[in-house]
Structure formats: C-alpha cells, structure tokens
Amino acid sequence: MAERYLYDYSSHRAVMYGVGDHLYPLSGSKAEHWISGDYIFCMKTQAISFWILGKDVYGHLGRGELTRQPLYYFGD
C-alpha cells in the first residue's frame, strides 16, 4: 500500500504520513488518526479532528465549525 503525506500549509513541510485509512506522525509508527469518508478522527478521543475537501484539510473546531483556511494538504 502506498504512503501519502500530509503537509502543513504554512511551512509546506510534511507533518504526517498516511497508509490506508490511518495517519501516523513522521517520527512514529503508532497511528494517531484514521480517515473515514471526508473526516479525520483522533484515535485517542474518537472525535472528529479534521475535515477533508479535495486535497485540503480543515481543522474541526466542534459543533460543525471548521477553520476558515485549510491547515494541511495531501501531497500527490
């Protein structure tokens, strides 16, 4: 299964990598998030952490609110 990387919009540096439906920190091998549809969930809290729109990833602030600008993006 191919890896794909999640990049920070500000620095354009990779912050996480994904394998299948799981996201891992660059320096670790334990999944911190999982992807289901257009949402990214936190493994620890089981809550929605982010929302995916195309390649852009927005922060989930709670109660259906999202960050105005994307925080991350998926590289090719």
C-alpha positions as CSV (number, residue, x, y, z in Angstrom):
1,M,0.0,0.0,0.0
2,A,1.5,3.4,-1.0
3,E,2.2,6.1,1.5
4,R,0.9,9.6,1.1
5,Y,1.9,12.7,3.0
6,L,0.1,15.4,4.8
7,Y,1.8,18.8,4.5
8,D,1.5,21.9,6.7
9,Y,0.0,24.8,4.6
10,S,2.3,27.4,6.3
11,S,5.7,25.7,6.1
12,H,4.9,23.2,3.3
13,R,6.7,20.5,5.3
14,A,5.3,17.0,5.8
15,V,3.7,16.6,9.2
16,M,2.1,13.1,8.9
17,Y,2.0,10.2,6.5
18,G,-0.9,8.0,5.7
19,V,-1.1,4.3,5.0
20,G,-4.5,3.0,4.1
21,D,-7.0,4.8,6.4
22,H,-4.6,5.7,9.1
23,L,-2.3,8.7,9.7
24,Y,1.0,8.5,11.5
25,P,3.4,11.1,12.8
26,L,6.5,11.3,10.8
27,S,8.6,10.2,13.7
28,G,6.4,7.3,14.8
29,S,4.8,4.1,13.9
30,K,1.6,4.3,16.0
31,A,-1.4,5.7,14.2
32,E,-2.8,9.0,15.7
33,H,-5.7,9.5,13.4
34,W,-7.9,7.5,11.0
35,I,-9.8,8.6,7.9
36,S,-13.5,7.8,7.3
37,G,-15.0,9.4,4.3
38,D,-14.4,13.2,4.4
39,Y,-13.4,13.2,8.1
40,I,-10.3,12.5,10.1
41,F,-10.8,11.2,13.6
42,C,-8.4,11.3,16.6
43,M,-7.5,7.8,17.8
44,K,-7.3,9.0,21.4
45,T,-10.6,10.9,21.7
46,Q,-12.5,9.2,18.9
47,A,-13.7,12.8,17.9
48,I,-13.5,14.5,14.5
49,S,-10.2,16.3,14.2
50,F,-10.3,17.5,10.6
51,W,-12.4,17.7,7.5
52,I,-11.1,16.8,4.0
53,L,-12.2,18.8,1.0
54,G,-10.3,17.6,-2.1
55,K,-6.6,17.7,-1.1
56,D,-7.2,20.4,1.6
57,V,-7.6,19.5,5.2
58,Y,-9.5,21.9,7.6
59,G,-9.5,21.9,11.3
60,H,-12.7,20.9,13.1
61,L,-13.4,23.3,15.9
62,G,-16.5,21.5,17.2
63,R,-20.3,21.8,16.7
64,G,-19.8,21.6,13.0
65,E,-17.4,24.6,12.8
66,L,-14.3,24.5,10.7
67,T,-11.2,26.6,10.4
68,R,-11.6,29.3,7.7
69,Q,-8.4,28.3,5.9
70,P,-7.1,24.8,5.4
71,L,-4.4,23.7,7.9
72,Y,-2.9,20.9,5.8
73,Y,-3.0,19.4,2.4
74,F,-2.3,16.0,0.9
75,G,0.6,15.8,-1.5
76,D,0.4,13.8,-4.7
